[in-house]
Amino acid sequence: MTTEQFLAKRLSNYDEDDIAFLISSATAIYKSITHYDEVLPKHENWIQRACLELAERENFTGAKAFSENGLAVTYDAAQLSQALRGELPNNAKLYKKDGSAI
């Protein structure tokens, strides 16, 4: 099952454009953390879970705290949880003062 099919099944109120946007957003976050050019096959599940988390946070984007009628919402990162981000390797590059890579 592709990521698109999985998300279409789980997020029945989302159309193809919404799902494409979620995948694009999750992929951009993935690339910014890992510095990989493409999503590795072993991280496809991470992309799916990131898409679900982005969809869940849609109406509370960047919320730090919210409480109403016994419901409480608190996020520890603006886009994705630290737990999900922490599952990926950080392949940051280091540079010398002259701008060349180490």
N, C-alpha and C positions, 0 to 999 in steps of 0.2 A: 504494500500500500504506500503510495507516495505521500509526501507531506501535505500536498494540496487535498488529496482525498481524505486523509486523516482529519485535517482541520475542517473540511466541509461537513464531515460526519459529526464532529464534536461541536462545531459552531454553526448550527443550522440556520441561524438568523444572519449570517454573514454571506455576502455574495462573492463572486470570483475576484472582483477588484479589492474587496476588503481583505480577503485571504492573501492575495498577492502583496498587499501593503504590509500585512503582518509579517510575512516571510521576508520581505525586503528589509523591514525594520530590524527583525531578529538577526538577519544576516549581516547588516551593517554593524550592529552591536558586537556580534561575534568577531568580525574582521577587526574592529577597533581594539578588542581585547587581545586576540591571538596574533594579529598582524599576518595572518594567512591570506592568500589571494582568493582562495576558494574554501568552501566548507568541506572539511574532511568527512568521509563516509561514517567514521566512528562518532561524529558529532551531530549527525542528522537528528537523533533523538533530542539532543540539546536544543536544536532549532525548533522542533515541535513544542517542547515544553516552554521555551521562551515565548513562542507565539501565543500559547494559551495564557501565560502570565500577562503578556501585553494586553490581550483581550480582556482579561479579568480586571485589569487596572484602568481600562479605557475611560471610565466615567470618574475616576479618582486620580487622574494623572498627577504624579508627583506629591500625593498626599503625605503629610507627615503625621497627621492625627485626625481622626474624625470619630464622633460618637453620637449615636442617635438611637433611642429606643432599644438599648442593650446591644447594639451593633457597634463595634469599634474597628476602625481601619487605621493602620499605621504602616508606612513603607520605610524601609531602610536604605533605599536607593531610588533615584528619580525614575528610572525606566524599568529596571529589573532588580530582583532581590540580590543581596550579597551572596546568598547561598548558591543561587544559580550561576552568578558570575564567577564564583570561586571554583566551580567545576572545570573551568577552562584554563589551559596553560597561558601564562602571560609571557609572550615572546618579545618583549620590548627590546629595542635596539639601543645600544649605548654609543655615544659619539664623543670624539675628542674635541678639544677647543677649536681645532681647525676645521671641524665639520665632517671629518672622515669617520667612518664606522669603525668601531673597535672589534 
